[in-house]
Amino acid sequence: MIDPKQTQKGENTTASRMARFGGLDQLDWLMIVASVLLGTIAKQHHFLDLPDGFLEWILPFLLMAAGYKARSVAAELVESRRAKTTNSTGE
């Protein structure tokens, strides 16, 4: 049988392990991995004949910046829709 206390302990251990890395959530890690992976693939295939330094460092940085910007815009849209919903039901 599965011990619920043991399952809870495993979840807490995973959460504390992730908290050691600056509180990054799963979406942050996904954006980091995707950016590095795309930069690596672009370097291997000589994407647009750009220098390797650009593809290794600048392209992943730009992808991360775009990801965070898109995430903040999406969060603002969700928040504004929630505010509209609460205002319309509250009146």
N, C-alpha and C positions, 0 to 999 in steps of 0.2 A: 504494500500500500504506500501511497505517497503521503509523506508527512507535511502538512501545511506549514508548520514552523520552519522546516528545512527549506521549503520553496520560498517563503518570505525572506529567509536569511540570504538565499542566493540572489534574489532580486535586489536586496539592499546592498549586497557586495558589488553587484554590477553598477548600480547607481553611484556608489561612492567611488568606484574606479573611474567612471566617466567624469565625476565632479573634479577629480584631480587635474584634468586637462582644461581648466578654465571654464568649466560649465558649458562646454559645447554640446549641443543636442545632436540628434541623429541627422537632421537636415544639414547642419553645419558640416558634419563629417562627410555626408554625401556630396556636398558641393566641393569640399577640399579634394576628395578622391577623384571626382569627375574632372575637376580642373587640371590636376596633375596628370591624370590619364590622357586627357585630350592634348595637353602640352607634349607629352611623351610621344603619342601617336603622330602628332604634327611634325615633331622633330625627326622621327624615323622615316617619314614619307616626304620630307623636305617640302612642307606645305608653303606654297607661294614663294619659294626660294628665299625665305626670310632667314636671317642669321640664327644659329643655334642658341645663342644667349637670349635672344628675344623669345624664341619658342620655349625655352626651359624656364625662364623667370618672368618675363613681362606678360606673355599670353596667359599663363595660369593666374597671375595677379589680376589681370583685367577680367578674366572669367569669374574670379571670386568677387570682385567689386560689382560686376553685373549681377551676380547671383544674390548678393546682399541687398542691392538696390531693388531687384525684383521682389525679394522677400519682404522688404519694408513696404513697398507699394501694395503688395497683396495683403499684408497685415492691416494697412490703413483702410483698404477697401472693405475688408471683413469687419473692422471696427465701425466704419461709417454705416454699413448695412445693419449691424447690430443696434447702433444708436437709432437709426430710422425705425427699426422694428419695435424697439422699446418705447419710442416716442409715439408711434401710431397706436400701439396697444394701450399705452398709459393714458391717453386722452379720452 
